Amino acid sequence: MGILSGNPTNEPMHYGEVFGLWTFVTTAKGLVAGYQTQLNHAGDEDLHKLLEEAIAGGKQEIQQVETLLKENGVGLSPTPPERPKACLEDIPNGARFQDPEISAALSNNIAAGLVTCSQIMGQSIREDIAMLFGQFHVQKAALGAKALRLNKEKGWLIPPPLHHHKSEDC
């Protein structure tokens, strides 16, 4: 039996795993606070539901990763306070985030989260950590598919120039 065989929860985390998990949970806390604020700005009901799903998923991820960090004696980053609810009409038009902007930011964050989950999975030597972030990856991919569908349905998706390749007959 090797040094890292057996129950992975009995194995120490290496520095890359500690840093990856700590950074992930710190970022997730900031994203949840940001999404709570964006809820106040979102006028579209479907976007509102997607933000609520992102918040719930983020809170679940935070709880799971914080538990893992605590079990391994790693100090936690501070959690921002819950954001208060505000009435959309109370936010001046020029100061409001528009629905397409919120949706684009959410889509970007989901894409970055997928990369982060893949990176943590790739650097992990503890199977429990790799499996946890594999689950997060699948959940983020599903949320990303919903965001893509919403962006298409609402006309918020701005595609880059499309490439139409025509082969020439010689």
N, C-alpha and C positions, 0 to 999 in steps of 0.2 A: 504494500500500500504506500502510495506517495504522500507527501506532506499535505497536499490539497485534495485528498480523496475522502469520501465519507459525506457526512451531513454538511452541506454548504453553509448553513447558518452557524456552524461551529468554526468556520474558517474566518480568518481576519480579512478585512477589505484592504486592498492595496491603495496607495495614495491616489491613483487615477480614479478608482471607483469612488473614494470619499469625495474627491473634488467634483467629479461628474454629478454625483447625487446631490451634494450640497448646492452646486450651481443650478441644477435642474429645479430643486425645490424653491430656491430663492427667486428664480425667474418665474416659476409658476405662481408664486404668491403675488408678484407684481402684475402678472397677466390677469389674475382673478380680480384684483383691485381695479385694473383698467377696464375689464369687461363690465364690472359693476357700474362704473362711471358711464360707459358707453350705452348701457341699458337705458339711462336717462335721456340719451340723445337719439336712440333708435325709434323711428316712427313706424317702420314696417313690422307687422306682427310676426311674420315668419323669421325675420332677422332677430327679433326679440327672443323668440323661442330658441334659436340657434345659439345666441349669446348665453341664455340660461343653461343650455346643455353644456356649453364650453365651461361655464362657471362650475357646474356640478362635477364635471369630469376633472377639472383642475383641482377642486377641493379634495376629491377622492385620491388623486395622485399625490397631492401634498401629504395627506394623512398617511398613506402607505409608505412614502419615502421617509417622512419624519420618523415613523415608527422604526424603520430600518436603521436610520442614523442614530437614534436614541439607543437602540439595542447595542450599537457598536461604539457608544461613548463619544459621539460627534456632537458638538454644540450646534444649535439651530440658529438660523438667521431670524431676525424679527419679522413678525407678520403684520402687514399694514392693517389698519382698522377697516371694518366693513364700511362700504360707501353708502351714504344715505340715498334714499329714493328722492327724485325730483320730478316735477311736472314738466313735461316736454315743452309746453307753452310758456313756461317761465324762463326758458333759455332763449336768449335773443338769436334771431336767425343767423347773424354774422358770427356768432360765437358757438354755434352748434356744429358738431360733426354730422355730416350727411350720411345717409344709409349706405351709399356705395363706398364711401371712405371707410366706414366701420367694417363693412364686409370684406373689403380689400385687406385691411389690417388683420382681421381675423384669419383670412386665408393665408396671409404671409406668416402669421404666427404658427398656424398649424403646420405649414411646410417646414418651418425652422424646427418645430418640435419633432417632426418625423426624422429629420437629420440628427438631432440630438439623441433621440432614442436609439437610432442605429449606431451612433458613435459609442454610447454607453454600452450597448449590447456587444459591440466589437471589442471593446477594451476590457470587458469583464472576464474574470476567471472564476467568479462564483456563479454557478448556474442559476441560483435563485434570483440574483440581480438581473442576469441576462433574460430570464423568463419574464420577470416583472416588466422590464422595459419592452419586451416583445409584445406583451399584452397592451401596454400603453401605445405602442406603435400601431397596433391593429385598431384600437379605439380612435386614435388620431386620424388614421386613414379613413375610417368610416365618417368621422366628423368632417374631414376635408372633402369627401364625396358629396356630403350634404351641402357644404358651402359652395362647391362648384355648381351643383344643380341650382341652388338659389340664385347665384350670380347670373347664370344663363337665363333662368326663368324671368328674372326681374330686369334683364337687359343691362346689368351692371358690369358684365365681363367685357373688358376691352382687350381683344386679342391683338397680338403683335401682327405686323404685316404677314399675310399668308403667302407661302411659297407654292407656286404652281409650276411644276417642272414639266415642260413639254419636250418629249424626245423628238429629235429631228431624224427623219428618214434620210439615209445617205444613198 
